[in-house]
């Protein structure tokens, strides 16, 4: 089979995975076909899940290039380029672990020299670490921001030295192709709309919903809240949000907040958690209250970590919408486009999976979750 046909076959076999750029056409490439068994098959399919992007001409106008940004040209394949990667949170978080591994793997593949720092959820530390990487010779930066508003000092320091900053998974305040190159991430608003549809279907359009919100001050939580409530208002008048409270994307806080909400609102029969950690905490709280997750209270969450997808299989969650962490291939392809002539659009959207009772088991078996 020639390489083109092999790539097309991989696409057909991995419908729940993929990348999609707002300015690009999408494809998956890999050897996993889902036909093997055991660790070897899971490994092959997991490798196939490390997607790459195939860029094409954009209908959105010219993209951002090094010339328009005012940055020196770099050749990522010369074995000399130094890239700084700023991770916002601990890799004990499965999303952050998978995200970091994807960046590291692609940098190694390209021969890029990677400087890494982890801010461990401290935006002040992230500012200091980014400036330290600049001092150590980073020529371009890939940043997973801790929040959207707090990286002004780091962005200013990079801009002063004409060092491009590519943001992934969360946005930052500023102007694309000015203060930063572009944002690569999920359609968080769209994720929330899917979650609303799933929860409405699971409750026959009649529900009292508790919402566990993420950390205030970043676009992820804001979009996931707005997308959900907008969808309910537009389509599901009898699915009512009776309580909404932040649990900061944290499992322990999710459990604590859910315990409080169940006491204050005993009529709650549905939960929308803006990430899987909070959903898992909510499940613990429900059990402690004598409730059966998935029966007494229907749950929909966002992220796609292994434990939550297994929860879909086990009937504890109605569905889980993936937030794809495999940014490495797309981030470095976007930088190649930036240093070339194609350019990068302000927003590059990564395609996410949707794990339901019909697809969750297959996704687990194929190694498509993290």
C-alpha positions as a LaTeX table, in Angstrom:
\begin{tabular}{lrrr}
\hline
Residue & $x$ (\AA) & $y$ (\AA) & $z$ (\AA) \\
\hline
Unk1 & 0.00 & 0.00 & 0.00 \\
Unk2 & 1.43 & 3.37 & $-0.94$ \\
Unk3 & 1.85 & 6.08 & 1.75 \\
Unk4 & $-1.16$ & 8.10 & 0.61 \\
Unk5 & $-3.53$ & 5.15 & 0.81 \\
Unk6 & $-2.06$ & 4.10 & 4.13 \\
Unk7 & $-2.69$ & 7.57 & 5.56 \\
Unk8 & $-6.29$ & 7.50 & 4.30 \\
Unk9 & $-6.81$ & 4.10 & 5.88 \\
Unk10 & $-5.57$ & 5.44 & 9.19 \\
Unk11 & $-8.06$ & 8.28 & 8.99 \\
Unk12 & $-10.94$ & 5.89 & 8.51 \\
Unk13 & $-9.86$ & 3.78 & 11.45 \\
Unk14 & $-9.38$ & 6.68 & 13.85 \\
Unk15 & $-12.53$ & 8.74 & 13.52 \\
Unk16 & $-12.42$ & 9.87 & 17.12 \\
Unk17 & $-9.01$ & 11.45 & 16.73 \\
Unk18 & $-7.55$ & 14.18 & 14.56 \\
Unk19 & $-6.52$ & 17.72 & 14.29 \\
Unk20 & $-8.19$ & 20.52 & 12.48 \\
Unk21 & $-6.79$ & 23.94 & 11.86 \\
Unk22 & $-9.11$ & 26.83 & 11.18 \\
Unk23 & $-6.83$ & 27.70 & 8.29 \\
Unk24 & $-5.88$ & 24.17 & 7.33 \\
Unk25 & $-7.13$ & 20.88 & 6.01 \\
Unk26 & $-6.83$ & 17.90 & 8.35 \\
Unk27 & $-5.39$ & 14.42 & 8.20 \\
Unk28 & $-4.18$ & 11.71 & 10.59 \\
Unk29 & $-1.13$ & 9.65 & 9.91 \\
Unk30 & $-0.07$ & 6.50 & 11.73 \\
Unk31 & 0.17 & 2.74 & 11.58 \\
Unk32 & $-2.54$ & 1.75 & 14.09 \\
Unk33 & $-5.60$ & 0.13 & 12.55 \\
Unk34 & $-7.37$ & $-1.05$ & 15.69 \\
Unk35 & $-7.16$ & $-4.69$ & 14.55 \\
Unk36 & $-4.48$ & $-5.89$ & 16.98 \\
Unk37 & $-4.80$ & $-6.88$ & 20.63 \\
Unk38 & $-2.90$ & $-6.35$ & 23.85 \\
Unk39 & $-0.16$ & $-3.85$ & 24.61 \\
Unk40 & 1.35 & $-3.90$ & 21.12 \\
Unk41 & $-1.91$ & $-2.91$ & 19.43 \\
Unk42 & $-2.62$ & $-0.23$ & 22.04 \\
Unk43 & 0.85 & 1.18 & 21.55 \\
Unk44 & 0.49 & 1.29 & 17.77 \\
Unk45 & $-2.86$ & 3.03 & 17.96 \\
Unk46 & $-1.64$ & 5.43 & 20.61 \\
Unk47 & 1.20 & 6.40 & 18.29 \\
Unk48 & $-1.31$ & 6.92 & 15.48 \\
Unk49 & $-3.21$ & 9.31 & 17.75 \\
Unk50 & $-0.25$ & 11.70 & 17.69 \\
Unk51 & $-1.74$ & 13.61 & 14.80 \\
Unk52 & $-0.12$ & 15.92 & 12.30 \\
Unk53 & $-1.65$ & 18.75 & 10.34 \\
Unk54 & $-1.62$ & 19.12 & 6.57 \\
Unk55 & $-1.74$ & 22.86 & 5.84 \\
Unk56 & $-3.60$ & 24.32 & 2.91 \\
Unk57 & $-4.41$ & 27.78 & 1.63 \\
Unk58 & $-6.61$ & 29.78 & 3.97 \\
Unk59 & $-9.83$ & 31.51 & 3.06 \\
Unk60 & $-9.32$ & 33.83 & 6.03 \\
Unk61 & $-6.67$ & 36.00 & 4.45 \\
Unk62 & $-2.90$ & 36.06 & 4.87 \\
Unk63 & $-1.52$ & 34.43 & 8.00 \\
Unk64 & 1.06 & 35.73 & 10.41 \\
Unk65 & 4.66 & 35.23 & 9.27 \\
Unk66 & 8.03 & 36.06 & 10.78 \\
Unk67 & 8.25 & 39.00 & 8.40 \\
Unk68 & 4.93 & 40.51 & 9.48 \\
Unk69 & 5.70 & 39.77 & 13.14 \\
Unk70 & 9.13 & 41.35 & 12.89 \\
Unk71 & 11.01 & 38.26 & 14.03 \\
Unk72 & 14.29 & 36.87 & 12.67 \\
Unk73 & 13.90 & 33.87 & 10.35 \\
Unk74 & 14.70 & 30.45 & 11.83 \\
Unk75 & 15.12 & 27.01 & 10.32 \\
Unk76 & 13.59 & 24.52 & 12.76 \\
Unk77 & 15.38 & 21.66 & 11.04 \\
Unk78 & 18.92 & 23.02 & 11.38 \\
Unk79 & 19.59 & 21.31 & 14.72 \\
Unk80 & 20.44 & 24.65 & 16.33 \\
Unk81 & 17.08 & 26.28 & 17.03 \\
Unk82 & 16.30 & 26.75 & 20.73 \\
Unk83 & 12.61 & 26.60 & 21.67 \\
Unk84 & 11.33 & 27.41 & 25.14 \\
Unk85 & 8.26 & 25.52 & 26.37 \\
Unk86 & 6.36 & 26.91 & 29.35 \\
Unk87 & 3.91 & 24.46 & 30.92 \\
Unk88 & 1.35 & 26.00 & 33.24 \\
Unk89 & 0.48 & 23.13 & 35.55 \\
Unk90 & 1.87 & 19.95 & 37.09 \\
Unk91 & 2.20 & 16.91 & 34.85 \\
Unk92 & 0.41 & 14.92 & 37.55 \\
Unk93 & $-2.58$ & 16.21 & 35.57 \\
Unk94 & $-3.05$ & 13.69 & 32.70 \\
Unk95 & $-3.81$ & 16.45 & 30.20 \\
Unk96 & $-0.61$ & 18.31 & 31.07 \\
Unk97 & 1.42 & 15.10 & 30.98 \\
Unk98 & 0.14 & 14.21 & 27.51 \\
Unk99 & 0.58 & 17.79 & 26.28 \\
Unk100 & 4.17 & 17.96 & 27.52 \\
Unk101 & 5.04 & 14.55 & 26.09 \\
Unk102 & 3.66 & 15.59 & 22.69 \\
Unk103 & 5.75 & 18.78 & 22.61 \\
Unk104 & 8.86 & 16.89 & 23.71 \\
Unk105 & 8.37 & 14.13 & 21.13 \\
Unk106 & 7.96 & 16.53 & 18.22 \\
Unk107 & 10.94 & 18.64 & 19.32 \\
Unk108 & 13.08 & 15.50 & 19.46 \\
Unk109 & 11.84 & 14.41 & 16.05 \\
Unk110 & 12.83 & 17.76 & 14.52 \\
Unk111 & 16.14 & 18.01 & 16.36 \\
Unk112 & 15.05 & 21.16 & 18.16 \\
Unk113 & 16.78 & 22.11 & 21.40 \\
Unk114 & 14.00 & 22.38 & 23.99 \\
Unk115 & 14.17 & 24.37 & 27.23 \\
Unk116 & 11.31 & 23.44 & 29.56 \\
Unk117 & 9.79 & 25.02 & 32.64 \\
Unk118 & 6.68 & 24.17 & 34.69 \\
Unk119 & 4.89 & 26.95 & 36.60 \\
Unk120 & 2.82 & 24.57 & 38.76 \\
Unk121 & $-0.28$ & 26.79 & 38.52 \\
Unk122 & 1.57 & 29.97 & 39.61 \\
Unk123 & 1.25 & 32.75 & 37.04 \\
Unk124 & 3.96 & 34.84 & 38.71 \\
Unk125 & 6.33 & 31.89 & 38.47 \\
Unk126 & 5.39 & 31.44 & 34.82 \\
Unk127 & 6.28 & 35.06 & 34.06 \\
Unk128 & 9.66 & 34.63 & 35.74 \\
Unk129 & 10.34 & 31.29 & 34.04 \\
Unk130 & 9.56 & 32.62 & 30.57 \\
Unk131 & 11.93 & 35.53 & 31.11 \\
Unk132 & 14.56 & 33.06 & 32.36 \\
Unk133 & 14.19 & 30.97 & 29.19 \\
Unk134 & 14.68 & 34.13 & 27.14 \\
Unk135 & 17.86 & 34.85 & 29.09 \\
Unk136 & 19.03 & 31.28 & 28.36 \\
Unk137 & 18.73 & 31.80 & 24.63 \\
Unk138 & 15.22 & 30.69 & 23.67 \\
Unk139 & 14.57 & 31.94 & 20.12 \\
Unk140 & 10.86 & 31.12 & 20.04 \\
Unk141 & 8.39 & 30.23 & 22.80 \\
Unk142 & 5.50 & 27.78 & 23.07 \\
Unk143 & 3.41 & 28.75 & 26.08 \\
Unk144 & 0.52 & 26.98 & 27.81 \\
Unk145 & $-0.76$ & 29.96 & 29.85 \\
Unk146 & $-1.84$ & 29.59 & 33.47 \\
Unk147 & $-4.49$ & 32.23 & 32.85 \\
Unk148 & $-5.47$ & 34.61 & 30.10 \\
Unk149 & $-4.63$ & 37.93 & 31.75 \\
Unk150 & $-1.52$ & 37.38 & 33.82 \\
Unk151 & 1.35 & 37.00 & 31.34 \\
Unk152 & 1.78 & 40.64 & 30.36 \\
Unk153 & 5.34 & 40.95 & 31.72 \\
Unk154 & 6.54 & 37.79 & 29.95 \\
Unk155 & 4.92 & 38.77 & 26.65 \\
Unk156 & 6.43 & 42.24 & 26.86 \\
Unk157 & 9.88 & 40.80 & 27.52 \\
Unk158 & 9.58 & 38.47 & 24.52 \\
Unk159 & 8.27 & 41.24 & 22.27 \\
Unk160 & 11.14 & 43.54 & 23.22 \\
Unk161 & 13.59 & 40.92 & 21.95 \\
Unk162 & 11.46 & 40.01 & 18.90 \\
Unk163 & 10.93 & 36.46 & 20.20 \\
Unk164 & 7.69 & 34.94 & 18.85 \\
Unk165 & 5.24 & 33.42 & 21.34 \\
Unk166 & 2.84 & 30.67 & 20.24 \\
Unk167 & 0.09 & 30.00 & 22.81 \\
Unk168 & $-1.57$ & 26.61 & 23.24 \\
Unk169 & $-4.72$ & 25.42 & 25.08 \\
Unk170 & $-5.54$ & 28.83 & 26.61 \\
Unk171 & $-5.55$ & 32.31 & 25.13 \\
Unk172 & $-3.68$ & 35.36 & 26.41 \\
Unk173 & $-4.70$ & 39.00 & 26.44 \\
Unk174 & $-3.22$ & 40.88 & 23.52 \\
Unk175 & $-3.21$ & 41.01 & 19.74 \\
Unk176 & $-2.43$ & 38.05 & 17.48 \\
Unk177 & 0.62 & 38.62 & 15.27 \\
Unk178 & 1.58 & 41.46 & 17.58 \\
Unk179 & 1.77 & 40.43 & 21.20 \\
Unk180 & 1.76 & 36.72 & 20.32 \\
Unk181 & 1.75 & 34.73 & 17.09 \\
Unk182 & $-1.47$ & 32.73 & 17.38 \\
Unk183 & $-3.60$ & 30.55 & 19.64 \\
Unk184 & $-3.86$ & 26.78 & 19.14 \\
Unk185 & $-6.58$ & 25.01 & 21.10 \\
Unk186 & $-10.03$ & 23.51 & 21.30 \\
Unk187 & $-13.38$ & 25.05 & 20.48 \\
Unk188 & $-14.34$ & 25.39 & 24.15 \\
Unk189 & $-17.69$ & 27.00 & 23.39 \\
Unk190 & $-18.55$ & 24.18 & 21.00 \\
Unk191 & $-17.51$ & 21.56 & 23.56 \\
Unk192 & $-20.02$ & 23.03 & 26.01 \\
Unk193 & $-22.80$ & 22.96 & 23.44 \\
Unk194 & $-22.19$ & 19.26 & 22.86 \\
Unk195 & $-22.27$ & 18.72 & 26.63 \\
Unk196 & $-25.65$ & 20.47 & 26.83 \\
Unk197 & $-27.04$ & 18.30 & 24.03 \\
Unk198 & $-25.78$ & 15.14 & 25.74 \\
Unk199 & $-27.23$ & 16.06 & 29.12 \\
Unk200 & $-30.59$ & 17.08 & 27.66 \\
Unk201 & $-30.85$ & 13.80 & 25.75 \\
Unk202 & $-29.95$ & 11.78 & 28.85 \\
Unk203 & $-32.64$ & 13.50 & 30.96 \\
Unk204 & $-35.36$ & 13.63 & 28.29 \\
Unk205 & $-35.13$ & 17.41 & 28.37 \\
Unk206 & $-36.19$ & 17.65 & 32.02 \\
Unk207 & $-33.42$ & 18.37 & 34.51 \\
Unk208 & $-32.22$ & 20.40 & 37.45 \\
Unk209 & $-28.55$ & 20.90 & 36.72 \\
Unk210 & $-25.60$ & 21.75 & 38.94 \\
Unk211 & $-22.66$ & 23.25 & 37.07 \\
Unk212 & $-19.11$ & 22.84 & 38.34 \\
Unk213 & $-17.18$ & 25.70 & 36.80 \\
Unk214 & $-13.46$ & 25.88 & 36.11 \\
Unk215 & $-10.94$ & 28.43 & 37.30 \\
Unk216 & $-12.11$ & 32.05 & 36.87 \\
Unk217 & $-10.06$ & 34.37 & 34.71 \\
Unk218 & $-9.32$ & 32.17 & 31.69 \\
Unk219 & $-11.09$ & 31.72 & 28.39 \\
Unk220 & $-11.59$ & 27.97 & 28.84 \\
Unk221 & $-13.91$ & 28.27 & 31.81 \\
Unk222 & $-15.68$ & 31.33 & 30.41 \\
Unk223 & $-16.42$ & 29.65 & 27.07 \\
Unk224 & $-17.45$ & 26.35 & 28.63 \\
Unk225 & $-19.92$ & 28.14 & 30.89 \\
Unk226 & $-21.32$ & 30.41 & 28.19 \\
Unk227 & $-21.62$ & 27.68 & 25.58 \\
Unk228 & $-23.60$ & 25.46 & 27.94 \\
Unk229 & $-26.02$ & 28.10 & 29.18 \\
Unk230 & $-26.53$ & 29.55 & 25.70 \\
Unk231 & $-27.43$ & 26.10 & 24.35 \\
Unk232 & $-29.91$ & 25.44 & 27.15 \\
Unk233 & $-31.56$ & 28.82 & 26.61 \\
Unk234 & $-31.85$ & 28.21 & 22.88 \\
Unk235 & $-33.03$ & 24.59 & 22.84 \\
Unk236 & $-33.88$ & 23.14 & 26.24 \\
Unk237 & $-36.20$ & 25.34 & 28.35 \\
Unk238 & $-36.88$ & 22.57 & 30.86 \\
Unk239 & $-33.22$ & 21.85 & 31.55 \\
Unk240 & $-32.60$ & 24.40 & 34.29 \\
Unk241 & $-29.34$ & 25.35 & 35.97 \\
Unk242 & $-30.25$ & 25.52 & 39.67 \\
Unk243 & $-26.69$ & 25.97 & 40.96 \\
Unk244 & $-23.36$ & 27.01 & 39.46 \\
Unk245 & $-20.13$ & 27.29 & 41.41 \\
Unk246 & $-16.42$ & 27.21 & 40.67 \\
Unk247 & $-14.32$ & 24.25 & 41.76 \\
Unk248 & $-11.18$ & 25.50 & 39.98 \\
Unk249 & $-10.75$ & 22.49 & 37.69 \\
Unk250 & $-9.72$ & 20.50 & 40.79 \\
Unk251 & $-10.93$ & 17.05 & 41.87 \\
Unk252 & $-10.77$ & 17.70 & 45.62 \\
Unk253 & $-12.61$ & 20.99 & 45.25 \\
Unk254 & $-15.09$ & 19.33 & 42.92 \\
Unk255 & $-15.97$ & 16.84 & 45.63 \\
Unk256 & $-16.31$ & 19.53 & 48.29 \\
Unk257 & $-18.43$ & 21.83 & 46.14 \\
Unk258 & $-20.65$ & 18.97 & 45.02 \\
Unk259 & $-21.25$ & 17.96 & 48.64 \\
Unk260 & $-22.40$ & 21.49 & 49.39 \\
Unk261 & $-24.59$ & 21.71 & 46.30 \\
Unk262 & $-26.33$ & 18.41 & 47.05 \\
Unk263 & $-27.21$ & 19.65 & 50.53 \\
Unk264 & $-28.49$ & 22.99 & 49.24 \\
Unk265 & $-30.25$ & 21.56 & 46.17 \\
Unk266 & $-31.49$ & 18.01 & 46.84 \\
Unk267 & $-33.50$ & 18.17 & 43.60 \\
Unk268 & $-30.35$ & 18.12 & 41.43 \\
Unk269 & $-30.53$ & 15.24 & 38.97 \\
Unk270 & $-27.85$ & 16.30 & 36.48 \\
Unk271 & $-24.30$ & 17.68 & 36.64 \\
Unk272 & $-22.23$ & 19.46 & 34.03 \\
Unk273 & $-18.56$ & 19.47 & 35.01 \\
Unk274 & $-16.25$ & 21.72 & 33.02 \\
Unk275 & $-13.43$ & 19.21 & 33.39 \\
Unk276 & $-13.00$ & 15.56 & 34.29 \\
Unk277 & $-11.22$ & 16.19 & 37.59 \\
Unk278 & $-14.26$ & 17.99 & 38.97 \\
Unk279 & $-16.54$ & 15.28 & 37.58 \\
Unk280 & $-14.58$ & 12.58 & 39.40 \\
Unk281 & $-14.78$ & 14.60 & 42.60 \\
Unk282 & $-18.53$ & 15.02 & 42.11 \\
Unk283 & $-18.93$ & 11.26 & 41.73 \\
Unk284 & $-17.26$ & 10.75 & 45.11 \\
Unk285 & $-19.60$ & 13.30 & 46.69 \\
Unk286 & $-22.66$ & 11.63 & 45.18 \\
Unk287 & $-21.67$ & 8.25 & 46.55 \\
Unk288 & $-21.09$ & 9.73 & 49.99 \\
Unk289 & $-24.59$ & 11.20 & 49.81 \\
Unk290 & $-26.10$ & 7.83 & 48.95 \\
Unk291 & $-26.68$ & 8.74 & 45.29 \\
Unk292 & $-25.82$ & 6.50 & 42.34 \\
Unk293 & $-23.85$ & 8.38 & 39.65 \\
Unk294 & $-25.35$ & 7.77 & 36.23 \\
Unk295 & $-28.70$ & 6.70 & 37.66 \\
Unk296 & $-29.84$ & 9.19 & 40.28 \\
Unk297 & $-27.72$ & 11.96 & 38.79 \\
Unk298 & $-26.62$ & 12.12 & 35.14 \\
Unk299 & $-23.16$ & 13.56 & 34.50 \\
Unk300 & $-21.50$ & 15.05 & 31.44 \\
Unk301 & $-17.90$ & 16.23 & 31.51 \\
Unk302 & $-15.13$ & 17.60 & 29.31 \\
Unk303 & $-11.52$ & 16.47 & 28.89 \\
Unk304 & $-11.29$ & 12.80 & 27.89 \\
Unk305 & $-8.92$ & 11.43 & 30.53 \\
Unk306 & $-8.80$ & 7.65 & 30.82 \\
Unk307 & $-10.59$ & 7.41 & 34.16 \\
Unk308 & $-13.53$ & 9.51 & 32.98 \\
Unk309 & $-13.85$ & 7.68 & 29.66 \\
Unk310 & $-13.88$ & 4.43 & 31.63 \\
Unk311 & $-16.66$ & 6.03 & 33.66 \\
Unk312 & $-18.66$ & 6.42 & 30.45 \\
Unk313 & $-18.17$ & 2.70 & 29.74 \\
Unk314 & $-19.24$ & 1.86 & 33.30 \\
Unk315 & $-22.35$ & 4.05 & 33.08 \\
Unk316 & $-21.28$ & 6.66 & 35.64 \\
Unk317 & $-21.02$ & 9.41 & 33.02 \\
Unk318 & $-23.35$ & 10.01 & 30.10 \\
Unk319 & $-20.55$ & 11.30 & 27.89 \\
Unk320 & $-17.15$ & 12.93 & 27.93 \\
Unk321 & $-16.03$ & 15.48 & 25.33 \\
Unk322 & $-12.32$ & 15.31 & 24.62 \\
Unk323 & $-9.92$ & 18.21 & 24.98 \\
Unk324 & $-7.12$ & 16.99 & 22.74 \\
Unk325 & $-3.71$ & 17.54 & 24.39 \\
Unk326 & $-1.53$ & 16.39 & 21.47 \\
Unk327 & $-0.28$ & 19.82 & 20.43 \\
Unk328 & 3.27 & 18.89 & 19.43 \\
Unk329 & 2.85 & 18.19 & 15.69 \\
Unk330 & 0.41 & 21.06 & 15.18 \\
Unk331 & 2.46 & 23.56 & 17.20 \\
Unk332 & 5.69 & 22.87 & 15.32 \\
Unk333 & 3.88 & 22.76 & 11.96 \\
Unk334 & 2.42 & 26.17 & 12.79 \\
Unk335 & 5.91 & 27.46 & 13.56 \\
Unk336 & 7.17 & 26.10 & 10.24 \\
Unk337 & 4.35 & 27.96 & 8.51 \\
Unk338 & 5.20 & 31.08 & 10.51 \\
Unk339 & 8.83 & 30.98 & 9.40 \\
Unk340 & 7.81 & 30.08 & 5.85 \\
Unk341 & 5.37 & 31.75 & 3.48 \\
Unk342 & 2.06 & 30.10 & 4.46 \\
Unk343 & 1.69 & 31.96 & 7.74 \\
Unk344 & $-0.49$ & 31.09 & 10.73 \\
Unk345 & $-4.07$ & 32.19 & 11.31 \\
Unk346 & $-4.93$ & 33.86 & 14.67 \\
Unk347 & $-6.83$ & 30.77 & 15.86 \\
Unk348 & $-5.91$ & 27.20 & 14.97 \\
Unk349 & $-8.51$ & 24.74 & 16.24 \\
Unk350 & $-7.58$ & 21.20 & 17.21 \\
Unk351 & $-10.21$ & 18.55 & 16.62 \\
Unk352 & $-11.58$ & 16.79 & 19.71 \\
Unk353 & $-13.18$ & 13.38 & 20.17 \\
Unk354 & $-16.61$ & 12.71 & 21.67 \\
Unk355 & $-16.81$ & 9.68 & 23.96 \\
Unk356 & $-20.27$ & 8.20 & 24.43 \\
Unk357 & $-21.53$ & 4.73 & 25.34 \\
Unk358 & $-21.19$ & 3.87 & 21.64 \\
Unk359 & $-17.56$ & 4.94 & 21.25 \\
Unk360 & $-15.85$ & 4.99 & 24.66 \\
Unk361 & $-14.86$ & 1.33 & 24.82 \\
Unk362 & $-13.32$ & 1.41 & 21.35 \\
Unk363 & $-11.38$ & 4.56 & 22.20 \\
Unk364 & $-9.95$ & 2.91 & 25.31 \\
Unk365 & $-9.03$ & $-0.24$ & 23.41 \\
Unk366 & $-7.27$ & 1.76 & 20.67 \\
Unk367 & $-5.25$ & 3.88 & 23.10 \\
Unk368 & $-6.91$ & 7.11 & 21.99 \\
Unk369 & $-7.39$ & 8.53 & 25.49 \\
Unk370 & $-4.83$ & 9.93 & 27.89 \\
\hline
\end{tabular}
